[in-house]
Amino acid sequence: MANGKMSSITALIALAAVAVALSAPGAALGQSAASPDPTDAGKAVFKRGNCVGCHKWHGNGGGGYGGDALSLRKTELTRDQIIETVSCGRPGTGMPFFTRGAYDEVKCHDMTRQEAGSLMPPEGGTFLRPKDIEAVADYVLAHIKGAGDPTYAECVAFFSNSSRVCDIYKTQSQKADDAVVSTGKSQ
């Protein structure tokens, strides 16, 4: 009978261990499934479409392959205007178009390729589907437009903790924290 009790206890412990093992990943998966940022697809397009080449990861713009890109942080463009700009580029600038057939099959800025003439924007390095263009517009609106100066947290969210690119922002945020602390002490 001692063997029977021991087998039952062992079986219960094994069953409990299996239950814990199976429930923990399910809970973790349930949390991660509920918590992804809906604009992650737009961030992926922002990277894949090489928006970072001109607008930089933070969207502040500045010099790049296409010249001086405008700041997406300071832009006043609406969602529809961002979609049109990504789709059709900006005539007379280095902002490329990312829609296949733009200015040919699809009239952009009320112009055909012939009407755009020398103002024809360059073709993007990759063509994007309409849903990808909408996703990147949503990403810009949710994470870039209207944001202040880039922060360490934003940099880490864009690149991950393993990127040394963010070190400059970590140093700046520490200096700002130190200034607040020293200001608080002197008052």
N, C-alpha and C positions, 0 to 999 in steps of 0.2 A: 504494500500500500504506500510505503514511503516513496517508491519509484513512481507510482501513479500521481502522487501529489507533486513530486518534483517535475514530472513531465508536464503537468497542468500549469504549474508556475512558470516553467520555461516557455511553454507555448504562449501563455498570456504576455510574458515579457517580450517575446518575439513579435507577437501580434501588435502590442503597443508600439514597439519600435517601428514596425512597418507602417502603422497608422500615422505616427509622427512624421516619418520620412515622406509619406505620400501627401500629407496635408500641408507640410511646410512649403514645398515647391508650388503647390496649388495656390496657397495664399500669396506667395511672392509673385507668382504669375498674375494673379488677380490684381495685385497692387500695380504692377508694372503695366498691365493692360489698361488700367484706368488712368494712369498718370502720364502717359506720353503727351508731349506738347503737340497739339493738332497742327502746329506750323512747322514741325520737323521736316515734312516733305518739302516745304518751301526753302528751308535752310539748305537741304541737300541740293535743290535746284540752284540756289544762290552760289553754291560751291561749284557744281557741275557746269553751269553756264558761264563760269568765270566772272561773275559780277565782282568778285573780290579783286580781280585784276585792275580795275579802275576805281571802284567804290571802296575798296579795302574791306576787311572782314567786318569792321565796325560801321561801315556805311558813311563815313565822313567824307569820302571822296578824296580829291586831290589828284596829283599827277599819276598817270597810269598809261597803259598801252594806247588808250583812246584819247589821251590828252588830259585836261583837267576835268575830272568827273565831278558832277554836282554832289553835294552832300544829301544823302537820303535821310539823314537825321533832321535836316532843316527844310526838307522839301514840303511844299504845300499841295502836292499832287494828291488827287483822290485815288481811290482804288481803281476806278475805271481808267483814269489817266495813266496810272502806273502800268496797268495791263496794256494800254495802247502803246506806251513808250517802249516796253519790253518787246511787244509784238512787232512794232514797226520802226523802232529806233527813233532817232531824232535827226531829221534832215539838217544838213549843214554842220553836223557835229560828228564826233567819233563814236557816239552811242549807236551800237549796231542793232539790227533787227534780228529777231529770233524766230519769226514765223516763216515756215516754208511757203514760198509763193508771194511773199510780201511785195507790194508794188507791181506784181505781175498778175496773179490770179486774185489777190486780195488788195483792194485799194487802201492805201495807208495815208493818213492825214489828208484825205480827199485828193490823193495824187497817185498817178501811175508812175512806173519807172521813167518813162519818157518825160512826163511832166516834172518829175523831181530833178532830172538832168544832173547837173554838177552838185546839187545838194543831196543826192542819193546817199543815205547812210550805208556804212559797211555791213556786210553779212556777218552775223555772229558765228562763232566757231562751231556751234551746234544748234540744230533747230529744236525748239521746244514745243510740246503739245499744249493746246489751250489750257488744260487742267494744270500743267506744270507752271505756266505763266500766272495763272490765278493763284497757285500755291505760293509762288515767290512774292507776289503782290501782298498776300496775306501775311507772309513772314515779315516783309518790310514794315507793314502797318503795325504788327504786333510787337516787334522787337527793335526796330530801328527808328522809324519816323517819330520825331518829338523827343527822342532820348537825349539826355545831356551828354557830357563827355563820356567816352568809353571807360568801362570799369573792369577791374580784375575779374569779377564774377561773370560779366558778359563775355569776356575773352575765354574764360574756362568753359562756359556754356557752349561757345562756338567751336573751340578746338579740342577741349578735354583737359584734364589735369596734367597730362603728360607733356603738353606743349610748353617749350621755353619762350615762345612768342609772348606769353602773358606775363613774364617776369617783370617787364617794364611797368605794367599796370599794378602789379603787386607792390612794387617799390613806391609808386605814386600814392597808392591807397594807404600805405603805412605812413608816409610823410603827412598826408592829410589827417590821419588819426593822431599822429604825434602833435600836429599843430593844434588840434582841438584839445588834446590833453594839456598842452602847455598853456593854451589860452585860458582853459578852465582854472589852472593853478594860479595864474597871475591875477585873476579877478578877485 
